[in-house]
Amino acid sequence: MLRPSERWYWSYSQTRDRLLLDLTDEAQFCTPFSAAQLLHVPTQQALSMAEAEAFWAIDNSLQALELPAAVRLELSLTALSCQFLQQQAHKSWYFQQASHCEAQLFDVVTLRGLSSQYALVVAAEADCVSCLLLGELSSLAGKVLPRLTVIRVLRNRISALDVAVPYRHIA
């Protein structure tokens, strides 16, 4: 697993129209986010200590799902890049109502439409959360929302993660 470094930089590629994280001179992580989705376009913005801490918090949350390391890395870097996204209107009507969930930033939750899918909370407010879908999800309207889509919903549309956490994660 890669470790966050002060040599990592956020940048934007006009040719790809994507937000990038420059990891080394030879390696870049290309996010799924275009300039139209961003609050601002970074130019050689160094990774901060707070972002490095967030990276580890995200990775720690995702370990409950026992995903391969490469998938966890992709999801962690994508979730980290969500800080650059414009805020959206909530789309709660796409999902089944659940009990009010007190999920915190970077918690893994479940969203239910016609199918269920895990999502990672990438922004949390008193009544809404923005979630990164960890897989494809069919909404109640039958619309297929692709993996790595960020969607904002009311807290009564998310459910707490319901998986048995191995002892190695709670020791």
HUJO-V247205 format. One record per pair of residues at least 24 apart in sequence whose C-alpha atoms are under 8 Angstrom apart, sorted by the first residue. I is the first residue (numbers start at 0). J is the second residue. Records with the same first field share a line. If there is no record, write none. Layout:
I: J  J
//
This chain:
0: 68  69  72
1: 72
3: 46  51  54
4: 46  51
5: 45  46  47
6: 45  46
7: 45  46
8: 43  44  45  46
9: 41  42  43  44  45  46
10: 40  41  42  43  44
11: 40  41  42
18: 80
28: 76
30: 76  77  80
31: 77  147
32: 84
36: 84  85
37: 83  84  85
38: 83  84  85
39: 83
50: 79
53: 79
54: 79
56: 105
57: 105  106
60: 105  106  107
61: 107
62: 168
63: 162  164  165  168
64: 162
74: 133  147
77: 147
78: 119  121  131
79: 121
81: 121  149
82: 121
87: 150  151
88: 151
89: 127  150  151  152  153
90: 150  151  152
91: 151  152  153  156
92: 139
93: 138  139  140
94: 138  139  156
95: 139  156
96: 155  156  157
97: 155  156  157  158
98: 155  156  157  158
99: 154  155  156  157  158
100: 154  155  157  158  159
101: 154
102: 159
107: 159  160
108: 157  158  159  160
109: 157  158  159  160
110: 156  157  158
111: 138  156  157
112: 136  137  138  139
113: 137  138  139  141
114: 138
117: 160
126: 153  154
127: 151  152  153  154
128: 152  153  154
//
